[in-house]
């Protein structure tokens, strides 16, 4: 069930590469709005490229990302993305969902669809919609914004 009171708005702060032996991983850091706390989201290199393209608005119109196709299809069906939430964490796995309004759904009673946190962030970026993180997630994995990223690397 959705609980708006426990959600805090975040913005994409930075993307930092990690080298874990032969596996190249990337951390997407989300920063709370007006609060010096970061929420790390681990992604792979290919996912980081999608985020960077969306952030830089470098998605060619004749070759849209699959995320853009999803937004277009949902729009054609009468739905509008109005936000995304990273709403919980279980066994070190972040859970996220898309929030749509349209037809019989509203911002107060949205159509919710589960999605990976990475995909949620790309869609929110492409649609210029807010990203929210639940307070319990922030309490469990949030880190101070002043942290040296090298110290954060595994």
Secondary structure, 3 states (H helix, E strand, C coil): CCCHHHEEEEEEEEEEEEEECCEEEEEEEEEECCCCEEEEEEEEHHHHHHHHHHHCCCCCCCCCCHHHHHHHHHHHCCCEEEEEEEEEEECCEEEEEEEEEECCECCCCCEEEEECHHHHHHHHHHHCCEEEEEHHHHHHHEEECCCCHHHHCC
